[in-house]
Amino acid sequence: MSRVLLASRNAKKLAELRRVVEAAGLTEIEVVGLDDVSEYPEEPETGATFEENALIKARAGARATGLACVADDSGLAVDALNGMPGVLSARWAGRHGDDDANNALLLGQLGDVPDDRRGAAFVSACALVTPAGEETVVRGEWRGRLVEQPRGAAGFGYDPLFVPDDEEAGGRTSAELSPAEKDAFSHRGKALARLIPVLRDLN
């Protein structure tokens, strides 16, 4: 059994990677999170891109634990805001991870933007770094549009505001999709699926 570290304390991201690994039939891989390993100093996310930040986190995790490490950096790129909040998505309102405040600020900034200009994309860059220093970085994008009021109780971040373009979503927000549906459609699901061949080769 190989252990792979996901450099995150986000229980929903951890569950998502575990579902993707399980769906791929990788029964020989155990995915663990930061709460399952000895604490180590986490590097600040100083990168200008999602890819740079994902690599910073994955390199630190692999170096500190001796495990192959997966790290994700993701966010929302809003067309009307020239791609922002982008890498600042989690702290858009000033405090890291305050979903309600981030959503409220974004809605305020888009208050006068008509429906046909509310396009956006969720973006995820996932990096896998092995203890030997081998590095793989993949990217997934999920296009859609932003609604004027939050809908749905599932998901996290900007999910309640984002309606995917996928016809199968039927006009539901990301926060109204089941976990399996979100895995199939989402930016992170797409990126993680691209890591599966590399994870398979770890053994």
ChimeraX attribute file (.defattr): number of C-alpha atoms within 10 A of each C-alpha:
attribute: neighborCount
match mode: 1-to-1
recipient: residues
	/A:1	9
	/A:2	14
	/A:3	14
	/A:4	21
	/A:5	26
	/A:6	29
	/A:7	24
	/A:8	20
	/A:9	13
	/A:10	13
	/A:11	10
	/A:12	13
	/A:13	18
	/A:14	18
	/A:15	15
	/A:16	18
	/A:17	20
	/A:18	18
	/A:19	17
	/A:20	20
	/A:21	22
	/A:22	15
	/A:23	12
	/A:24	13
	/A:25	12
	/A:26	15
	/A:27	11
	/A:28	14
	/A:29	18
	/A:30	14
	/A:31	20
	/A:32	21
	/A:33	19
	/A:34	16
	/A:35	13
	/A:36	11
	/A:37	13
	/A:38	8
	/A:39	11
	/A:40	12
	/A:41	8
	/A:42	12
	/A:43	13
	/A:44	9
	/A:45	16
	/A:46	10
	/A:47	13
	/A:48	11
	/A:49	15
	/A:50	22
	/A:51	21
	/A:52	17
	/A:53	23
	/A:54	26
	/A:55	26
	/A:56	20
	/A:57	25
	/A:58	27
	/A:59	24
	/A:60	19
	/A:61	30
	/A:62	23
	/A:63	17
	/A:64	17
	/A:65	15
	/A:66	14
	/A:67	20
	/A:68	25
	/A:69	29
	/A:70	31
	/A:71	25
	/A:72	27
	/A:73	26
	/A:74	26
	/A:75	24
	/A:76	25
	/A:77	22
	/A:78	22
	/A:79	14
	/A:80	14
	/A:81	15
	/A:82	10
	/A:83	13
	/A:84	17
	/A:85	18
	/A:86	22
	/A:87	23
	/A:88	18
	/A:89	23
	/A:90	21
	/A:91	15
	/A:92	20
	/A:93	19
	/A:94	12
	/A:95	11
	/A:96	13
	/A:97	15
	/A:98	14
	/A:99	20
	/A:100	14
	/A:101	16
	/A:102	22
	/A:103	21
	/A:104	14
	/A:105	14
	/A:106	22
	/A:107	18
	/A:108	12
	/A:109	12
	/A:110	18
	/A:111	10
	/A:112	8
	/A:113	13
	/A:114	9
	/A:115	12
	/A:116	8
	/A:117	13
	/A:118	18
	/A:119	20
	/A:120	23
	/A:121	24
	/A:122	22
	/A:123	23
	/A:124	26
	/A:125	26
	/A:126	27
	/A:127	29
	/A:128	28
	/A:129	26
	/A:130	20
	/A:131	16
	/A:132	11
	/A:133	12
	/A:134	10
	/A:135	17
	/A:136	15
	/A:137	19
	/A:138	19
	/A:139	21
	/A:140	21
	/A:141	21
	/A:142	21
	/A:143	19
	/A:144	20
	/A:145	19
	/A:146	25
	/A:147	17
	/A:148	16
	/A:149	11
	/A:150	18
	/A:151	17
	/A:152	15
	/A:153	13
	/A:154	14
	/A:155	18
	/A:156	16
	/A:157	18
	/A:158	23
	/A:159	24
	/A:160	23
	/A:161	22
	/A:162	30
	/A:163	25
	/A:164	26
	/A:165	17
	/A:166	14
	/A:167	8
	/A:168	10
	/A:169	16
	/A:170	11
	/A:171	14
	/A:172	19
	/A:173	25
	/A:174	27
	/A:175	22
	/A:176	20
	/A:177	19
	/A:178	11
	/A:179	16
	/A:180	13
	/A:181	14
	/A:182	20
	/A:183	19
	/A:184	13
	/A:185	21
	/A:186	21
	/A:187	23
	/A:188	29
	/A:189	22
	/A:190	23
	/A:191	21
	/A:192	27
	/A:193	21
	/A:194	17
	/A:195	20
	/A:196	15
	/A:197	11
	/A:198	13
	/A:199	19
	/A:200	14
	/A:201	7
	/A:202	13
	/A:203	9
